[in-house]
C-alpha cells in the first residue's frame, strides 16, 4: 500500500476532482459593446487581444482552449487559490475597454461564467 501524499481522487459522480491542487474553470465569451462575438482566431499573437485578456487574470492562466470559430469562446483553467468570482472577472475584462491589444479588439461586452467541468480529447474541438 502506498501512503497518500495529496488529496483524494473522490468518487465518480460527475464532479470535478483535483488531488492536491485547487483549480478553477471559466467559460468566457469575448463580445464587443453590441454583444456580438469577437472572432479571436487572428487575435492570439504576442501583444494581441487574447494575450491582453490573459494578463488581466489576477492568478494567471494555467491552460486554455480557444475555439477555432468566430464565437469568441475561450475555456480557461486557473489556479483556484484566490481566483476571482466569474462576476468579478467579467467586470475586470470588460473594463479593458474597446481597444485591447495591438489589434484593438473591443471586449467591453465580454461575459464570464464558472466552468462546470472539462474534457480532454484526442483531436481539436
C-alpha positions as CSV (number, residue, x, y, z in Angstrom):
1,X,0.0,0.0,0.0
2,X,1.3,3.5,-0.9
3,X,0.7,6.3,1.6
4,X,-1.5,9.1,0.3
5,X,0.5,12.2,-0.3
6,X,-2.0,14.7,-1.7
7,X,-5.8,14.9,-1.6
8,X,-8.2,12.2,-2.7
9,X,-9.5,11.1,-6.1
10,X,-13.0,11.4,-4.8
11,X,-15.9,9.4,-6.4
12,X,-17.2,9.0,-9.9
13,X,-20.4,11.1,-9.5
14,X,-19.5,13.5,-12.2
15,X,-17.9,16.2,-10.0
16,X,-14.5,17.8,-10.6
17,X,-11.7,16.4,-8.5
18,X,-8.2,17.7,-8.4
19,X,-6.0,15.8,-6.0
20,X,-3.5,18.1,-4.3
21,X,-4.2,21.2,-6.4
22,X,-7.0,23.7,-6.5
23,X,-8.1,24.8,-9.9
24,X,-10.9,26.9,-11.2
25,X,-12.6,26.8,-14.7
26,X,-14.2,29.7,-16.6
27,X,-16.2,29.9,-19.8
28,X,-15.5,33.2,-21.4
29,X,-17.4,34.7,-24.4
30,X,-15.5,37.6,-25.7
31,X,-18.0,40.1,-27.1
32,X,-18.0,43.7,-28.2
33,X,-20.1,46.6,-26.9
34,X,-23.1,45.4,-29.1
35,X,-22.8,41.9,-27.6
36,X,-21.6,40.5,-30.9
37,X,-19.0,37.7,-30.6
38,X,-15.4,38.7,-31.3
39,X,-13.6,36.4,-33.7
40,X,-10.3,35.6,-31.9
41,X,-8.7,33.3,-34.5
42,X,-6.4,36.0,-35.7
43,X,-6.1,37.8,-32.3
44,X,-3.9,35.3,-30.4
45,X,-0.4,36.5,-31.2
46,X,2.1,38.3,-29.0
47,X,0.7,41.6,-27.8
48,X,-2.7,41.0,-29.3
49,X,-6.1,40.9,-27.5
50,X,-6.1,37.3,-26.3
51,X,-2.8,37.8,-24.5
52,X,-4.0,41.1,-23.1
53,X,-7.1,39.3,-21.7
54,X,-4.9,36.7,-20.0
55,X,-2.7,39.3,-18.4
56,X,-5.8,40.6,-16.7
57,X,-6.3,37.3,-14.8
58,X,-5.0,38.0,-11.2
59,X,-3.9,34.4,-10.7
60,X,-2.5,33.8,-14.2
61,X,-3.7,31.2,-16.7
62,X,-2.7,27.6,-16.4
63,X,-4.3,26.4,-19.6
64,X,-6.9,27.5,-22.2
65,X,-8.7,26.3,-25.2
66,X,-9.6,28.9,-27.9
67,X,-12.4,27.9,-30.1
68,X,-11.5,27.6,-33.8
69,X,-14.6,29.5,-34.8
70,X,-15.9,33.1,-34.7
71,X,-17.7,32.5,-31.4
72,X,-15.3,34.4,-29.1
73,X,-15.4,31.4,-26.7
74,X,-12.4,30.6,-24.5
75,X,-12.2,27.8,-21.9
76,X,-9.8,28.8,-19.2
77,X,-8.1,26.9,-16.3
78,X,-6.5,28.9,-13.5
79,X,-5.0,28.3,-10.1
80,X,-8.0,28.1,-7.8
81,X,-6.3,29.8,-4.8
82,X,-7.6,33.3,-4.6
83,X,-9.2,33.1,-8.1
84,X,-11.9,35.7,-8.6
85,X,-15.6,35.0,-8.9
86,X,-16.9,34.9,-12.5
87,X,-18.7,38.2,-11.9
88,X,-15.6,39.9,-10.7
89,X,-13.5,38.6,-13.6
90,X,-16.2,39.7,-16.0
91,X,-16.0,43.3,-14.6
92,X,-12.2,43.2,-14.9
93,X,-12.3,42.0,-18.6
94,X,-15.0,44.4,-19.7
95,X,-13.1,47.3,-18.1
96,X,-10.2,46.7,-20.6
97,X,-12.4,48.5,-23.0
98,X,-13.0,49.0,-26.7
99,X,-9.4,48.9,-28.0
100,X,-7.5,46.0,-26.4
101,X,-4.1,44.7,-27.6
102,X,-2.2,45.7,-30.7
103,X,-5.2,44.5,-32.8
104,X,-7.6,46.9,-31.0
105,X,-10.3,44.5,-30.1
106,X,-13.5,45.7,-28.4
107,X,-14.0,43.4,-25.4
108,X,-16.4,45.6,-23.4
109,X,-19.4,43.2,-23.7
110,X,-17.5,40.1,-22.6
111,X,-19.3,37.5,-20.4
112,X,-17.7,35.1,-17.9
113,X,-19.3,32.1,-16.3
114,X,-18.0,29.5,-13.9
115,X,-17.0,26.3,-15.8
116,X,-18.6,23.1,-14.6
117,X,-16.0,20.7,-15.9
118,X,-13.6,19.9,-18.7
119,X,-13.0,17.3,-21.3
120,X,-9.7,16.1,-22.8
121,X,-9.9,14.9,-26.4
122,X,-7.5,13.3,-28.9
123,X,-8.4,15.9,-31.6
124,X,-9.1,19.6,-31.8
125,X,-12.6,20.7,-30.9
